[in-house]
Amino acid sequence: MATTVTAKGQVTIPKPVRDMLGIVPGSKVDFHRAADVSVVLVRADKKRAASRFERLRGHVGKASIQMPSWL
């Protein structure tokens, strides 16, 4: 994937790469030079985007349940 560098030296990280690394607004990234002189983009912070299942964790069984009057 290629991207263009702006006049300010900024680039847009392509969405598939952001999704793969869990990069969301506010995430920190770091650049490392590999042995073959290529540059590697890595996630610098420990947080990652919560999956749709993780966002629901703790919500099961929280609905109000009405007990039947015959109990």
C-alpha distances in whole Angstrom, upper triangle without the diagonal:
4,7,10,13,16,20,20,18,16,12,11,10,8,10,10,9,12,14,14,15,17,17,19,21,23,21,21,18,19,17,18,19,19,21,19,18,15,14,14,13,16,18,21,24,25,25,23,22,25,25,27,29,30,30,33,35,38,39,40,44,44,46,49,51,55,58,60,63,65,64
4,7,10,13,16,18,15,13,10,10,9,8,12,12,11,14,16,16,17,19,18,20,21,23,21,21,18,18,17,18,18,19,22,19,18,15,14,14,14,17,19,22,24,27,26,24,24,27,27,29,32,32,32,36,37,41,41,43,47,47,48,51,54,57,60,62,66,68,66
4,7,10,13,14,12,10,7,7,8,8,11,13,12,13,16,17,17,19,17,18,19,20,19,19,17,18,16,18,19,20,23,21,19,16,15,15,14,17,19,21,23,26,25,24,23,27,27,29,32,32,32,35,37,40,40,42,46,46,47,51,53,56,59,62,65,67,66
4,6,10,11,9,8,6,8,10,11,14,16,15,16,19,20,20,22,19,20,20,21,21,20,18,19,17,20,20,22,25,23,20,17,16,17,16,19,21,23,25,28,28,26,26,29,30,32,35,34,34,38,39,42,43,45,49,48,49,53,55,59,62,64,67,70,68
4,7,8,6,5,5,8,11,13,16,18,17,17,21,21,21,22,19,20,19,20,20,19,17,17,16,18,19,21,24,22,19,17,15,17,15,19,20,21,24,27,27,26,26,30,31,33,36,35,35,38,40,43,43,46,49,49,50,53,56,59,63,65,68,71,69
4,5,5,5,6,9,13,15,18,20,19,19,22,24,23,24,20,21,19,20,20,20,18,19,18,21,22,24,27,26,23,21,18,20,18,21,22,23,25,28,28,27,27,31,32,34,37,36,35,39,41,43,44,47,50,49,50,53,56,60,63,65,68,71,69
4,5,7,10,13,16,18,21,24,22,22,26,27,26,27,23,24,22,22,23,22,21,21,20,23,23,26,29,27,24,22,20,22,21,24,24,25,27,31,30,30,30,34,35,37,40,39,38,42,44,46,47,50,53,52,53,56,59,62,66,68,71,74,72
4,6,9,12,15,18,21,23,22,21,25,26,24,25,21,21,19,19,20,19,18,18,18,21,22,25,28,27,24,22,19,21,19,21,22,22,24,28,28,27,28,31,33,35,38,37,36,40,41,44,44,47,51,49,51,54,57,60,63,66,69,72,70
4,7,10,13,16,19,21,19,19,23,23,22,23,20,20,19,19,19,17,16,15,14,17,18,21,24,23,20,18,16,17,16,18,20,20,22,26,26,26,26,30,32,34,37,36,35,39,40,43,44,46,50,49,50,54,57,60,63,66,69,71,70
4,7,10,13,16,18,16,15,19,20,19,20,16,17,15,16,16,15,13,14,14,17,18,21,24,24,21,18,15,16,14,17,17,18,20,23,23,23,23,27,28,30,33,32,32,35,37,39,40,43,46,45,47,50,53,56,59,62,65,68,66
4,6,9,12,15,13,13,16,17,16,17,14,15,14,16,15,14,13,14,13,16,18,20,23,22,20,17,14,14,12,15,16,17,19,22,22,21,21,25,26,28,31,30,30,33,35,38,38,41,45,44,45,49,51,55,58,61,64,66,64
4,6,9,12,10,10,13,15,14,15,12,12,12,14,14,14,13,14,14,18,19,21,25,24,22,18,16,15,13,15,15,17,19,21,20,19,19,22,23,25,28,27,27,30,32,35,35,38,41,41,42,45,48,51,54,57,60,63,61
4,6,8,7,6,10,11,11,12,9,11,11,13,12,12,11,13,13,16,18,19,23,22,20,17,14,13,10,12,12,15,16,19,18,16,16,19,20,22,25,25,25,28,30,33,33,36,39,39,40,44,46,50,53,55,59,61,59
4,6,5,6,9,10,11,12,11,12,13,16,15,15,14,16,16,18,20,21,24,23,22,18,16,14,12,14,14,17,19,21,20,17,16,19,19,21,24,24,24,27,29,33,33,35,39,38,40,43,46,49,52,54,58,60,58
4,5,5,6,8,10,10,9,10,12,15,14,16,15,17,18,20,22,23,27,26,25,21,19,17,14,15,14,18,18,20,18,15,14,16,16,18,21,21,21,24,26,29,29,31,35,35,36,39,42,45,48,51,54,56,54
4,6,5,6,9,10,10,12,15,17,15,17,15,18,18,20,22,22,25,24,24,20,18,16,13,14,14,18,19,20,18,15,14,16,16,17,20,21,21,24,26,29,29,31,35,35,36,40,42,45,48,50,54,56,54
4,5,5,6,8,8,11,14,16,13,14,12,14,14,16,18,18,22,21,20,17,15,12,10,10,11,15,16,17,16,14,13,16,16,18,21,21,22,25,26,29,30,32,36,36,37,41,43,47,49,52,55,57,55
4,6,5,6,5,7,10,12,10,12,10,13,14,17,20,20,24,24,23,19,16,14,10,10,10,13,14,15,13,11,10,13,14,16,19,18,19,22,23,27,28,30,33,33,35,38,41,44,47,50,53,55,53
4,6,5,6,8,12,14,12,14,13,16,17,20,22,22,26,26,25,22,19,16,13,13,12,15,15,15,14,10,9,11,11,13,16,16,16,19,21,24,25,27,30,31,32,36,38,41,44,47,50,52,50
4,6,8,11,14,16,13,15,13,15,16,18,20,20,23,23,23,19,17,14,12,11,10,14,15,15,14,11,10,13,12,15,17,17,18,21,22,25,26,28,32,32,34,38,40,43,45,48,52,53,51
4,5,9,12,13,10,11,10,12,13,15,18,18,22,22,22,18,16,12,9,8,7,10,11,11,11,8,9,12,12,16,18,17,18,21,22,25,26,28,32,32,34,38,40,44,46,49,52,54,52
4,6,10,11,9,11,11,14,16,18,21,22,25,26,25,22,19,15,12,10,8,11,11,10,9,5,5,9,9,13,15,14,14,18,19,22,23,25,29,29,31,34,37,40,43,46,49,51,49
4,7,8,6,8,8,12,14,17,20,21,25,25,24,21,18,15,11,10,7,10,10,11,9,7,7,11,12,15,18,16,16,20,21,24,25,28,31,31,33,36,39,42,45,48,51,53,51
4,6,5,9,10,14,17,20,23,24,28,29,27,24,21,18,14,13,10,12,11,12,10,8,7,10,12,14,17,16,15,19,20,23,24,26,30,29,31,34,37,40,43,46,49,51,49
4,6,9,11,15,17,21,24,26,30,30,28,25,22,20,16,15,12,13,12,14,12,11,10,13,15,17,20,18,17,21,22,25,25,28,32,30,32,35,38,41,44,47,50,53,51
4,6,10,13,16,20,23,25,29,30,28,25,22,19,16,14,11,11,10,12,10,11,11,14,17,19,22,19,18,22,23,25,26,29,32,31,33,36,39,42,45,49,51,54,52
4,7,10,14,17,20,22,26,27,25,22,19,16,12,11,8,8,7,9,8,8,9,13,16,18,20,18,18,22,22,25,26,29,32,31,34,37,40,43,46,49,52,54,52
4,7,10,14,17,19,23,24,22,20,16,14,11,9,6,5,6,9,9,10,12,16,19,22,23,21,21,25,25,28,29,32,35,34,37,40,43,46,49,52,55,57,55
4,7,10,14,16,19,20,19,16,12,10,7,6,5,5,7,10,11,12,14,17,20,23,25,23,23,27,27,30,32,34,38,37,39,43,45,49,51,55,58,60,57
4,7,10,13,16,18,16,14,10,8,6,5,6,5,9,12,14,14,17,21,23,26,28,26,26,30,30,33,35,37,41,40,43,46,48,52,55,58,61,63,60
4,7,10,13,14,12,10,6,6,5,6,9,9,13,15,17,17,20,23,25,28,30,28,29,33,33,36,38,40,44,43,46,49,52,55,58,61,64,66,63
4,6,10,11,9,8,6,5,7,8,11,11,14,17,19,19,22,25,27,30,32,30,31,35,35,38,40,42,45,45,48,51,54,57,59,63,66,67,65
4,7,8,6,6,5,6,9,11,14,14,18,20,23,23,26,29,30,33,35,33,35,38,38,41,43,45,49,49,51,55,57,61,63,66,69,71,68
4,5,5,5,6,7,10,12,15,16,20,21,24,24,26,29,30,34,35,33,35,38,38,41,43,45,49,49,51,55,57,61,63,66,69,71,68
4,5,7,9,10,14,15,19,20,23,24,27,27,30,33,33,37,38,37,39,42,41,44,47,48,52,52,55,58,60,64,66,69,72,74,71
4,6,9,11,14,17,20,21,25,26,29,28,31,34,34,37,39,38,39,43,42,46,48,49,53,53,56,59,61,65,67,70,73,75,72
4,7,10,13,16,19,20,24,26,28,28,30,33,34,37,39,38,39,42,42,46,47,49,53,53,55,59,61,65,67,70,73,75,73
4,7,10,13,17,18,22,24,26,25,27,30,31,34,36,35,36,39,40,43,45,46,50,50,52,56,58,62,64,67,70,72,70
4,7,10,13,15,18,20,22,22,24,27,28,31,33,32,33,37,37,40,42,44,47,47,50,53,55,59,61,64,68,69,67
4,6,10,12,15,17,19,18,20,24,25,28,29,28,30,33,33,36,38,40,44,44,46,50,52,56,58,61,64,66,63
4,7,9,12,14,16,15,17,20,22,25,27,25,26,30,30,33,35,37,41,41,43,46,49,52,55,58,61,63,61
4,6,9,11,13,12,15,18,19,23,24,23,24,27,27,30,32,34,38,38,40,44,46,50,52,55,58,60,58
4,6,8,9,9,11,15,17,20,22,20,21,24,24,27,29,31,35,35,37,40,43,47,49,52,55,57,55
4,7,9,10,13,16,19,22,24,21,22,26,25,28,30,33,36,35,38,41,44,48,50,53,56,58,56
4,6,8,11,14,17,20,21,19,19,23,22,25,27,29,33,32,35,38,41,44,46,50,53,55,52
4,7,10,12,15,18,19,16,17,21,20,22,24,27,30,30,33,36,38,42,44,47,50,52,49
4,7,9,12,15,16,13,14,17,17,19,21,24,27,27,29,33,35,39,41,44,47,49,47
4,6,9,12,14,11,12,16,16,18,20,23,26,26,28,32,34,38,40,43,46,48,46
4,6,9,11,9,10,13,14,17,18,21,24,24,26,29,32,35,38,41,44,46,44
4,6,8,6,6,10,10,13,15,17,20,20,22,26,28,32,34,37,41,42,40
4,5,5,6,9,10,14,14,16,20,20,22,26,28,31,34,36,40,41,40
4,6,5,7,9,13,12,14,17,18,19,23,25,28,31,34,37,39,37
4,5,5,7,10,10,11,15,16,18,21,23,27,29,32,35,36,35
4,5,5,9,10,12,15,16,18,22,24,27,30,33,36,37,35
4,6,8,9,11,15,14,16,20,22,26,28,32,35,37,35
4,6,6,8,11,11,13,17,19,23,25,28,31,33,31
4,6,7,11,11,14,17,19,23,25,28,31,33,30
4,6,8,8,11,14,16,20,22,25,28,30,28
4,6,6,8,12,14,18,20,23,26,28,26
4,6,8,11,12,16,18,21,24,26,24
4,6,8,9,13,14,17,21,22,20
4,6,9,12,15,18,21,23,21
4,6,10,13,16,18,21,19
4,7,10,13,15,18,17
4,6,9,12,15,13
4,6,9,12,11
4,6,8,7
4,5,6
4,6
4
